[in-house]
Amino acid sequence: MSRPPQIVSSELVYSGKLVSVRRVRAKYDEREVVREVVEHPGSVAIVATDAEGRFLLVSQYRIGVGEETLEIPAGTLEEGEEPARCAERELEEETGLKADGLRLLSETYTTPGYTTERLYIFAGRASTAGVPRHDVDENIKVIRLTREQVLDAIRNGRIRDLKSIAALLMSIYLNSV
């Protein structure tokens, strides 16, 4: 393994509601590089199935890609919030169902080349009625798919969100749900 770079400087260049951006100067031996790093508080994603074993997905318009996407429920950690609590909250807010038990499937980095975001992937059953609470910019529809329908949706490009693809395939092939 190579030696980590020496950080020469780190300057906050943008601070927003969800993310901040730092310009980091780093020295690799004698060569200096400049990188932008997006600081993110972290997030959760939930592979949840209903009482019939169908996967719960959400369909919503995403401004970043300019289209409606089909994803597993997910959301951003609030300050000081534990990932498991965030997963329970996001599942109920987005689907109207409470988790009957969630377990951590994986702790990952979304894009380690430029962001600090850490993604906690949970899996479990969700069949207890809760209260959906969508944000003003969320027009969420809950979609229930069987295992075969999920695999077809990944194959045909209906599910294009990488966190959802990875989490669903991990769950299906590691038998975690």
Summary of the structure (lengths in Angstrom):
residues: 177
radius of gyration: 18.3
end to end distance: 35.8
largest distance: 59.8
contacts: 515
relative contact order: 0.20
helix: 19%
strand: 46%
